[in-house]
């Protein structure tokens, strides 16, 4: 095999391997972070392809042009890897228009500096030809900006590694394994690149980083099949906290507010930035319902005026403890139970209504015959006693009260709802209002 192919084939194989992975990811492109990983694979494949072309025995001018074009991949691989890591391992809130624009603008600046190197020679100070080996190679003396670029990329790599190490540390099972796979892949690539940066490459001026994409391809493939990478995407805890409809307030051991979700902001007419780090009792001094709630372990129901009718909340709490079991705070959860309370009140009213009806029926049943007899006898007395008789007014009064008693029994049989009125120091059923519909 020609020496040119011996040197370049590993890079071309790495490019093909990572492109195969990109195609596989494209099939699952609806998963969060998938597009960033696809672009990362394409940038890596481009970098590896260009690196392989440098060992095909081309002339020096062609190799210089290839080296410059190669930075389309080199400058974008790490930013894309960082965005993918943030998107996949629970830091989606860091991936926004500002962060993406800043990373891509920096990558574009690096590419522009490389492509304009002929005018300032700050990235590459000198190019020369190396003819000592079986294949002519391009030698490069690096300028100060090249070291700045390397430092920037290594800083991004360090941040990405810290995120992955944290994910491995705080998670269990598949999520830990997924982060471990990505961390191993990134580590191998940049270890190989570090060998080149330190001038320790086994082949002078050969960057072995792109060859490591073969390992990256197999690592990602292993992650897809073994740990279902890009499928078990966690829902960020912050998103869950913000999405809950019940107001939640987090307090530390010094009774300072650490956080509150949007539902709490809306319910208590507060802005989280204005309340965080301030004393809970001071912030809610105008809410007498909160007096002493931090010192009570028992559940408690709170009433808040909202519009014409009040709303009712059950206060729940959870203690936050550190790894040693020491209490370091608590979470207050306000569950809206207004609908349940109103439903219970309706049920209680229905039960009371049923009791009233049953009592009224029993009273009417027992009074019907005595009242009928009383009315019959008063009619006879009214007909038998003349209007001039001294007892006639008393007979009329007796007839009036008998008719009143008859009307009361009729009202009792016509009760349709439960209405009460004040009587002395208690309440009694208001028969007139309760039977008004009848």
SEMIMI-566010 format. One record per residue (C-alpha): x, y, z; residue in three letters. Coordinates in nm, 4 decimals. Example, Ala and Ser with C-alpha at 12.3 -4.5 7.8 and 13.67 -1.06 7.14 Angstrom:
SEMIMI-566010
SITE       c1       c2       c3 guvex
SITE   1.2300  -0.4500   0.7800   ALA
SITE   1.3670  -0.1060   0.7140   SER
//
This chain:
SEMIMI-566010
SITE       c1       c2       c3 guvex
SITE   0.0000   0.0000   0.0000   UNK
SITE   0.1370   0.3461  -0.0853   UNK
SITE   0.2615   0.5303   0.2230   UNK
SITE   0.0208   0.8170   0.1460   UNK
SITE  -0.2748   0.5828   0.1993   UNK
SITE  -0.1189   0.4306   0.5101   UNK
SITE  -0.1048   0.7768   0.6680   UNK
SITE  -0.4386   0.9113   0.5408   UNK
SITE  -0.6655   0.6032   0.5581   UNK
SITE  -0.7182   0.6126   0.9385   UNK
SITE  -0.8476   0.9698   0.9079   UNK
SITE  -1.0812   0.8810   0.6204   UNK
SITE  -1.2106   0.5791   0.8166   UNK
SITE  -1.2720   0.8040   1.1160   UNK
SITE  -1.4651   1.0428   0.8935   UNK
SITE  -1.6804   0.7629   0.7492   UNK
SITE  -1.7463   0.6135   1.0939   UNK
SITE  -1.8628   0.9411   1.2431   UNK
SITE  -2.0805   1.0135   0.9382   UNK
SITE  -2.2505   0.6752   0.9817   UNK
SITE  -2.3301   0.7757   1.3380   UNK
SITE  -2.4676   1.1090   1.2083   UNK
SITE  -2.7039   0.9210   0.9759   UNK
SITE  -2.8217   0.7046   1.2646   UNK
SITE  -2.8816   1.0153   1.4760   UNK
SITE  -3.0713   1.1764   1.1868   UNK
SITE  -3.3283   0.8978   1.2164   UNK
SITE  -3.3891   1.0109   1.5773   UNK
SITE  -3.3548   1.3808   1.5077   UNK
SITE  -3.6736   1.4730   1.7000   UNK
SITE  -3.4949   1.4082   2.0300   UNK
SITE  -3.3657   1.7214   2.2095   UNK
SITE  -2.9961   1.7742   2.1330   UNK
SITE  -2.9996   1.5449   1.8266   UNK
SITE  -2.9419   1.8210   1.5708   UNK
SITE  -2.6452   1.9549   1.7652   UNK
SITE  -2.4923   1.6058   1.7705   UNK
SITE  -2.5533   1.5681   1.3965   UNK
SITE  -2.3735   1.8961   1.3271   UNK
SITE  -2.0984   1.7921   1.5698   UNK
SITE  -2.0450   1.4668   1.3773   UNK
SITE  -2.0369   1.6517   1.0437   UNK
SITE  -1.7824   1.9014   1.1782   UNK
SITE  -1.5706   1.6152   1.3148   UNK
SITE  -1.5925   1.4263   0.9844   UNK
SITE  -1.4844   1.7384   0.7958   UNK
SITE  -1.1907   1.7872   1.0333   UNK
SITE  -1.0809   1.4241   0.9930   UNK
SITE  -1.1171   1.4346   0.6139   UNK
SITE  -0.9053   1.7477   0.5844   UNK
SITE  -0.6426   1.6006   0.8161   UNK
SITE  -0.6285   1.2882   0.5999   UNK
SITE  -0.5833   1.4984   0.2854   UNK
SITE  -0.2718   1.6552   0.4352   UNK
SITE  -0.0923   1.3194   0.3970   UNK
SITE  -0.1758   1.2535   0.0324   UNK
SITE   0.1525   1.4031  -0.0862   UNK
SITE   0.0015   1.7258  -0.2221   UNK
SITE   0.2151   2.0341  -0.2778   UNK
SITE   0.2800   2.2821   0.0000   UNK
SITE   0.0337   2.5465  -0.1253   UNK
SITE  -0.2487   2.2908  -0.1349   UNK
SITE  -0.1694   2.1715   0.2172   UNK
SITE  -0.1734   2.5316   0.3458   UNK
SITE  -0.5179   2.5839   0.1909   UNK
SITE  -0.6407   2.2549   0.3408   UNK
SITE  -0.5103   2.3551   0.6833   UNK
SITE  -0.7014   2.6845   0.6637   UNK
SITE  -1.0243   2.5234   0.5422   UNK
SITE  -0.9901   2.2546   0.8094   UNK
SITE  -1.0761   2.5140   1.0743   UNK
SITE  -1.4380   2.5038   0.9608   UNK
SITE  -1.4440   2.1784   1.1536   UNK
SITE  -1.1884   2.2511   1.4248   UNK
SITE  -1.3474   2.5810   1.5315   UNK
SITE  -1.7018   2.4399   1.5552   UNK
SITE  -1.6513   2.0915   1.7043   UNK
SITE  -1.6070   2.1999   2.0653   UNK
SITE  -1.8848   2.4641   2.0738   UNK
SITE  -2.1266   2.2124   1.9204   UNK
SITE  -2.0146   1.9460   2.1671   UNK
SITE  -2.0783   2.1866   2.4559   UNK
SITE  -2.4253   2.2797   2.3267   UNK
SITE  -2.5096   1.9108   2.2822   UNK
SITE  -2.3949   1.8324   2.6370   UNK
SITE  -2.6003   2.1169   2.7840   UNK
SITE  -2.9091   2.0158   2.5855   UNK
SITE  -2.8895   1.6473   2.6727   UNK
SITE  -2.7865   1.6398   3.0371   UNK
SITE  -3.0296   1.8750   3.2071   UNK
SITE  -2.8914   2.2234   3.1362   UNK
SITE  -3.1303   2.3233   2.8583   UNK
SITE  -3.1850   2.6657   3.0147   UNK
SITE  -2.8248   2.7547   2.9230   UNK
SITE  -2.8945   2.6844   2.5567   UNK
SITE  -3.0535   3.0009   2.4256   UNK
SITE  -3.0113   3.2512   2.1450   UNK
SITE  -2.7472   3.4484   2.3369   UNK
SITE  -2.5226   3.1531   2.4251   UNK
SITE  -2.5484   2.9917   2.0807   UNK
SITE  -2.4807   3.3225   1.9058   UNK
SITE  -2.1790   3.3916   2.1284   UNK
SITE  -2.0264   3.0468   2.0680   UNK
SITE  -2.0834   3.0535   1.6931   UNK
SITE  -1.9621   3.4127   1.6641   UNK
SITE  -1.6392   3.3153   1.8411   UNK
SITE  -1.5992   3.0172   1.6076   UNK
SITE  -1.6532   3.2449   1.3068   UNK
SITE  -1.3926   3.4864   1.4452   UNK
SITE  -1.1393   3.2032   1.4798   UNK
SITE  -1.2036   3.0933   1.1201   UNK
SITE  -1.1681   3.4525   0.9985   UNK
SITE  -0.8359   3.4908   1.1837   UNK
SITE  -0.7043   3.1669   1.0314   UNK
SITE  -0.8120   3.2598   0.6803   UNK
SITE  -0.6558   3.6058   0.7110   UNK
SITE  -0.3341   3.4717   0.8623   UNK
SITE  -0.1293   3.5787   0.5599   UNK
SITE  -0.1833   3.9436   0.6543   UNK
SITE  -0.0921   3.9170   1.0241   UNK
SITE   0.0761   3.5742   1.0819   UNK
SITE  -0.0554   3.5628   1.4388   UNK
SITE  -0.2065   3.2152   1.4095   UNK
SITE   0.0626   3.0477   1.1978   UNK
SITE   0.3965   3.2285   1.1984   UNK
SITE   0.5745   3.0024   0.9480   UNK
SITE   0.5011   2.7093   0.7118   UNK
SITE   0.7720   2.4694   0.5948   UNK
SITE   0.7994   2.1350   0.4189   UNK
SITE   0.9056   1.8179   0.6015   UNK
SITE   1.0713   1.5640   0.3709   UNK
SITE   1.2261   1.3308   0.6287   UNK
SITE   0.9503   1.0674   0.6246   UNK
SITE   0.8001   0.8542   0.3485   UNK
SITE   0.5342   1.1224   0.2858   UNK
SITE   0.6036   1.4960   0.2485   UNK
SITE   0.4281   1.6863   0.5256   UNK
SITE   0.3479   2.0443   0.6105   UNK
SITE   0.5375   2.1818   0.9077   UNK
SITE   0.3874   2.4723   1.1048   UNK
SITE   0.5256   2.7198   1.3560   UNK
SITE   0.2388   2.8536   1.5608   UNK
SITE   0.1835   3.2167   1.6486   UNK
SITE   0.0435   3.3616   1.9754   UNK
SITE  -0.3190   3.3591   1.8607   UNK
SITE  -0.3027   2.9850   1.7973   UNK
SITE  -0.2285   2.9309   2.1660   UNK
SITE  -0.5186   3.1596   2.2571   UNK
SITE  -0.7466   2.9498   2.0358   UNK
SITE  -0.6182   2.6288   2.1948   UNK
SITE  -0.6716   2.7752   2.5426   UNK
SITE  -1.0272   2.8789   2.4536   UNK
SITE  -1.1114   2.5329   2.3208   UNK
SITE  -0.9612   2.3646   2.6238   UNK
SITE  -1.1621   2.5947   2.8523   UNK
SITE  -1.4829   2.4897   2.6765   UNK
SITE  -1.3718   2.1273   2.7010   UNK
SITE  -1.3086   2.1704   3.0742   UNK
SITE  -1.6575   2.3169   3.1245   UNK
SITE  -1.8125   2.0349   2.9257   UNK
SITE  -1.6158   1.7752   3.1212   UNK
SITE  -1.7234   1.9320   3.4515   UNK
SITE  -2.0904   1.9067   3.3480   UNK
SITE  -2.0488   1.5431   3.2487   UNK
SITE  -1.8564   1.4563   3.5655   UNK
SITE  -2.1309   1.6168   3.7730   UNK
SITE  -2.3927   1.4194   3.5797   UNK
SITE  -2.2044   1.0970   3.6453   UNK
SITE  -2.1759   1.1876   4.0146   UNK
SITE  -2.5389   1.2851   4.0870   UNK
SITE  -2.7201   1.0340   3.8645   UNK
SITE  -2.7721   0.6612   3.8697   UNK
SITE  -2.8331   0.3902   3.6095   UNK
SITE  -2.8642   0.4711   3.2403   UNK
SITE  -2.8229   0.8487   3.2765   UNK
SITE  -2.4880   0.8034   3.4516   UNK
SITE  -2.3743   0.5549   3.1849   UNK
SITE  -2.4787   0.7888   2.9031   UNK
SITE  -2.2770   1.0747   3.0506   UNK
SITE  -1.9831   0.8396   3.1026   UNK
SITE  -1.9885   0.7341   2.7369   UNK
SITE  -1.9830   1.0942   2.6130   UNK
SITE  -1.7163   1.1905   2.8673   UNK
SITE  -1.4931   0.9039   2.7562   UNK
SITE  -1.5353   0.9945   2.3884   UNK
SITE  -1.4480   1.3595   2.4475   UNK
SITE  -1.1557   1.2660   2.6685   UNK
SITE  -0.9974   1.0398   2.4079   UNK
SITE  -1.0266   1.3034   2.1295   UNK
SITE  -0.8702   1.5785   2.3315   UNK
SITE  -0.6057   1.3571   2.4861   UNK
SITE  -0.4953   1.2714   2.1332   UNK
SITE  -0.5068   1.6407   2.0413   UNK
SITE  -0.3086   1.7323   2.3539   UNK
SITE  -0.0323   1.4955   2.2424   UNK
SITE  -0.0115   1.6943   1.9175   UNK
SITE  -0.0237   2.0323   2.0963   UNK
SITE   0.2659   1.9293   2.3244   UNK
SITE   0.4694   1.8156   2.0242   UNK
SITE   0.4737   1.4528   2.1368   UNK
SITE   0.2953   1.3049   1.8335   UNK
SITE   0.4577   0.9801   1.7117   UNK
SITE   0.4477   1.1274   1.3615   UNK
SITE   0.5872   1.4792   1.3522   UNK
SITE   0.3189   1.7509   1.3039   UNK
SITE   0.0379   1.4901   1.2798   UNK
SITE  -0.2727   1.5715   1.4827   UNK
SITE  -0.4068   1.2378   1.6070   UNK
SITE  -0.7280   1.3972   1.7379   UNK
SITE  -0.9348   1.3243   1.4245   UNK
SITE  -0.8301   0.9568   1.4307   UNK
SITE  -0.9904   0.9351   1.7735   UNK
SITE  -1.3264   0.9983   1.6066   UNK
SITE  -1.3250   0.6260   1.5292   UNK
SITE  -1.3444   0.5689   1.9039   UNK
SITE  -1.6093   0.8405   1.9301   UNK
SITE  -1.8201   0.6696   1.6646   UNK
SITE  -1.8043   0.3320   1.8394   UNK
SITE  -1.8658   0.4920   2.1795   UNK
SITE  -2.1764   0.6726   2.0584   UNK
SITE  -2.2998   0.3610   1.8819   UNK
SITE  -2.2514   0.1667   2.2065   UNK
SITE  -2.4371   0.4406   2.3916   UNK
SITE  -2.7292   0.4224   2.1474   UNK
SITE  -2.7734   0.0465   2.1685   UNK
SITE  -2.6729  -0.0176   2.5296   UNK
SITE  -2.8018   0.2897   2.7118   UNK
SITE  -3.0540   0.4303   2.4627   UNK
SITE  -2.8656   0.7564   2.4278   UNK
SITE  -3.0849   1.0481   2.3128   UNK
SITE  -3.3978   0.8655   2.4276   UNK
SITE  -3.3816   0.8821   2.8077   UNK
SITE  -3.3747   1.2607   2.8178   UNK
SITE  -3.4401   1.3944   3.1695   UNK
SITE  -3.6973   1.6645   3.2314   UNK
SITE  -3.5098   1.9450   3.3959   UNK
SITE  -3.6021   1.9853   3.7616   UNK
SITE  -3.6299   2.3585   3.7098   UNK
SITE  -3.8943   2.3054   3.4414   UNK
SITE  -4.0936   2.0771   3.6717   UNK
SITE  -4.0699   2.3336   3.9510   UNK
SITE  -4.1927   2.6117   3.7243   UNK
SITE  -4.4721   2.4062   3.5696   UNK
SITE  -4.6435   2.3069   3.8953   UNK
SITE  -4.9756   2.4838   3.9425   UNK
SITE  -4.9588   2.4829   4.3243   UNK
SITE  -4.7642   2.7724   4.4813   UNK
SITE  -4.4289   2.6526   4.6224   UNK
SITE  -4.1821   2.8457   4.8376   UNK
SITE  -3.8382   2.7133   4.9370   UNK
SITE  -3.6907   2.8451   5.2643   UNK
SITE  -3.3498   2.7906   5.4249   UNK
SITE  -3.2769   2.7263   5.7930   UNK
SITE  -3.2510   3.1028   5.8559   UNK
SITE  -3.6044   3.1534   5.7183   UNK
SITE  -3.4788   3.3238   5.4047   UNK
SITE  -3.6612   3.2599   5.0791   UNK
SITE  -3.4420   3.0589   4.8414   UNK
SITE  -3.6850   3.0211   4.5534   UNK
SITE  -4.0507   3.0373   4.4548   UNK
SITE  -4.2276   2.9082   4.1462   UNK
SITE  -4.4371   3.1229   3.9079   UNK
SITE  -4.7588   3.0000   4.0706   UNK
SITE  -4.6416   3.1442   4.4049   UNK
SITE  -4.5417   3.4711   4.2381   UNK
SITE  -4.8884   3.5034   4.0871   UNK
SITE  -5.0749   3.3956   4.4001   UNK
SITE  -4.8910   3.6290   4.6383   UNK
SITE  -4.8343   3.9094   4.3858   UNK
SITE  -4.4564   3.8913   4.4220   UNK
SITE  -4.1561   3.8780   4.1936   UNK
SITE  -3.9065   3.6045   4.2817   UNK
SITE  -3.5993   3.8311   4.2411   UNK
SITE  -3.7529   4.0757   4.4927   UNK
SITE  -3.8257   3.8027   4.7493   UNK
SITE  -3.5257   3.5694   4.7219   UNK
SITE  -3.2682   3.6015   5.0040   UNK
SITE  -3.5146   3.8022   5.2159   UNK
SITE  -3.6783   3.6915   5.5409   UNK
SITE  -3.9998   3.4955   5.4849   UNK
SITE  -4.1886   3.6523   5.7752   UNK
SITE  -4.0877   4.0012   5.6655   UNK
SITE  -4.2012   3.9447   5.3076   UNK
SITE  -4.5387   3.8069   5.4216   UNK
SITE  -4.5917   4.0445   5.7152   UNK
SITE  -4.9177   4.1623   5.5532   UNK
SITE  -5.0580   3.8079   5.5443   UNK
SITE  -5.1862   3.7239   5.8936   UNK
SITE  -5.2600   3.3707   5.7715   UNK
SITE  -4.8832   3.3030   5.7705   UNK
SITE  -4.8248   3.3975   6.1316   UNK
SITE  -4.6405   3.1154   6.3058   UNK
SITE  -4.6706   2.8617   6.0226   UNK
SITE  -4.2954   2.7957   6.0162   UNK
SITE  -4.3080   2.6840   6.3786   UNK
SITE  -4.6011   2.4443   6.3357   UNK
SITE  -4.5544   2.0855   6.2283   UNK
SITE  -4.9240   2.0049   6.1858   UNK
SITE  -5.1077   2.0589   5.8602   UNK
SITE  -5.3006   2.3801   5.8344   UNK
SITE  -5.5689   2.5249   5.6088   UNK
SITE  -5.5312   2.8871   5.5013   UNK
SITE  -5.7978   3.1185   5.3641   UNK
SITE  -5.7100   3.3896   5.1133   UNK
SITE  -5.9535   3.6549   4.9847   UNK
SITE  -5.9617   3.6431   4.6046   UNK
SITE  -6.2357   3.8433   4.4356   UNK
SITE  -6.5851   3.8043   4.5759   UNK
SITE  -6.5267   3.4621   4.7306   UNK
SITE  -6.2302   3.3345   4.9342   UNK
SITE  -6.0098   3.0469   4.8273   UNK
SITE  -5.8823   2.7784   5.0593   UNK
SITE  -5.5345   2.6210   5.0624   UNK
SITE  -5.3959   2.3250   5.2519   UNK
SITE  -5.0418   2.4025   5.3630   UNK
SITE  -4.7998   2.1124   5.3256   UNK
SITE  -4.4328   2.1154   5.4079   UNK
SITE  -4.1268   1.9021   5.3356   UNK
SITE  -3.8020   1.9209   5.5263   UNK
SITE  -3.4778   1.9603   5.3308   UNK
SITE  -3.1796   1.7833   5.4836   UNK
SITE  -2.8144   1.7582   5.3853   UNK
SITE  -2.6202   1.4334   5.3522   UNK
SITE  -2.5614   1.4202   5.7298   UNK
SITE  -2.9333   1.4465   5.8044   UNK
SITE  -2.9145   1.8051   5.9300   UNK
SITE  -3.2149   2.0202   5.8448   UNK
SITE  -3.1110   2.2975   5.6074   UNK
SITE  -3.4498   2.4257   5.4961   UNK
SITE  -3.8053   2.3432   5.4094   UNK
SITE  -4.0449   2.3526   5.1180   UNK
SITE  -4.3909   2.5061   5.1634   UNK
SITE  -4.6568   2.3769   4.9250   UNK
SITE  -4.9949   2.5510   4.9048   UNK
SITE  -5.2527   2.3147   4.7567   UNK
SITE  -5.5738   2.4807   4.6395   UNK
SITE  -5.8626   2.2853   4.7948   UNK
SITE  -6.1356   2.5405   4.7284   UNK
SITE  -6.3312   2.3154   4.4939   UNK
SITE  -6.3128   2.0240   4.7366   UNK
SITE  -6.4201   2.2441   5.0250   UNK
SITE  -6.7153   2.3842   4.8292   UNK
SITE  -6.8105   2.0322   4.7238   UNK
SITE  -6.7999   1.9182   5.0881   UNK
SITE  -7.0067   2.2167   5.1938   UNK
SITE  -7.2638   2.1336   4.9251   UNK
SITE  -7.2715   1.7750   5.0478   UNK
SITE  -7.3134   1.8920   5.4079   UNK
SITE  -7.5950   2.1239   5.3026   UNK
SITE  -7.7632   1.8384   5.1176   UNK
SITE  -7.7399   1.6221   5.4258   UNK
SITE  -7.8781   1.9010   5.6423   UNK
SITE  -8.1575   1.9551   5.3921   UNK
SITE  -8.2431   1.5890   5.4046   UNK
SITE  -8.2546   1.6057   5.7835   UNK
SITE  -8.4825   1.9095   5.7741   UNK
SITE  -8.7176   1.7422   5.5266   UNK
SITE  -8.7348   1.4277   5.7321   UNK
SITE  -8.8032   1.6272   6.0491   UNK
SITE  -9.0641   1.8420   5.8743   UNK
SITE  -9.2372   1.5342   5.7377   UNK
SITE  -9.2491   1.3748   6.0814   UNK
SITE  -9.3856   1.6949   6.2403   UNK
SITE  -9.6476   1.7395   5.9686   UNK
SITE  -9.7556   1.3771   5.9997   UNK
SITE  -9.8072   1.4138   6.3751   UNK
SITE  -9.9815   1.7536   6.3487   UNK
SITE -10.2189   1.6867   6.0595   UNK
SITE -10.4951   1.5140   6.2603   UNK
SITE -10.4798   1.7450   6.5694   UNK
SITE -10.4817   2.0544   6.3469   UNK
SITE -10.7744   1.9223   6.1403   UNK
SITE -10.9707   1.8466   6.4575   UNK
SITE -10.8868   2.1874   6.6037   UNK
SITE -11.0011   2.3670   6.2871   UNK
SITE -11.3290   2.1687   6.2832   UNK
SITE -11.4045   2.2506   6.6468   UNK
SITE -11.3209   2.6212   6.6074   UNK
SITE -11.5565   2.6366   6.3069   UNK
SITE -11.8343   2.4913   6.5225   UNK
SITE -11.7614   2.7312   6.8084   UNK
SITE -11.7565   3.0266   6.5683   UNK
SITE -12.1015   2.9246   6.4406   UNK
SITE -12.2447   2.8477   6.7823   UNK
SITE -12.1319   3.1648   6.9630   UNK
SITE -12.3024   3.4899   6.8682   UNK
SITE -12.0988   3.7951   6.7935   UNK
SITE -12.2397   3.9674   7.1038   UNK
SITE -12.1188   3.6960   7.3353   UNK
SITE -11.8298   3.7781   7.5669   UNK
SITE -11.6362   3.4699   7.4484   UNK
SITE -11.6696   3.5533   7.0784   UNK
SITE -11.3357   3.7445   7.0510   UNK
SITE -11.1583   3.4526   7.2144   UNK
SITE -11.3210   3.2109   6.9724   UNK
SITE -11.1943   3.4250   6.6809   UNK
SITE -10.8480   3.4322   6.8323   UNK
SITE -10.8539   3.0553   6.8700   UNK
SITE -10.9626   3.0165   6.5048   UNK
SITE -10.6817   3.2541   6.3945   UNK
SITE -10.4158   3.0546   6.5760   UNK
SITE -10.5578   2.7258   6.4419   UNK
SITE -10.5331   2.8615   6.0846   UNK
SITE -10.1803   2.9835   6.1553   UNK
SITE -10.0869   2.6376   6.2765   UNK
SITE -10.2370   2.4950   5.9552   UNK
SITE -10.0283   2.7366   5.7403   UNK
SITE  -9.7130   2.6347   5.9282   UNK
SITE  -9.7720   2.2681   5.8515   UNK
SITE  -9.8270   2.3574   5.4861   UNK
SITE  -9.4937   2.5483   5.4826   UNK
SITE  -9.3168   2.2517   5.6398   UNK
SITE  -9.4396   2.0231   5.3646   UNK
SITE  -9.3217   2.2753   5.1033   UNK
SITE  -8.9586   2.3144   5.2164   UNK
SITE  -8.7237   2.3002   4.9130   UNK
SITE  -8.3932   2.4382   5.0449   UNK
SITE  -8.1959   2.4947   5.3598   UNK
SITE  -8.2160   2.8518   5.4946   UNK
SITE  -8.1476   2.9673   5.8496   UNK
SITE  -8.1964   3.2806   6.0588   UNK
SITE  -8.0558   3.4112   6.3851   UNK
SITE  -8.2485   3.3174   6.6959   UNK
SITE  -8.1178   3.4253   7.0330   UNK
SITE  -7.7519   3.3084   7.0247   UNK
SITE  -7.7887   3.0360   6.7661   UNK
SITE  -7.9462   2.9680   6.4284   UNK
SITE  -8.2740   2.7994   6.3434   UNK
SITE  -8.4328   2.6934   6.0170   UNK
SITE  -8.6109   2.9849   5.8476   UNK
SITE  -8.9334   2.8142   5.7417   UNK
SITE  -9.0575   3.1065   5.5334   UNK
SITE  -8.7396   3.1306   5.3237   UNK
SITE  -8.6914   2.7548   5.3023   UNK
SITE  -9.0427   2.7097   5.1570   UNK
SITE  -9.0575   3.0333   4.9526   UNK
SITE  -9.0345   2.8483   4.6194   UNK
SITE  -9.3300   2.6257   4.7122   UNK
//
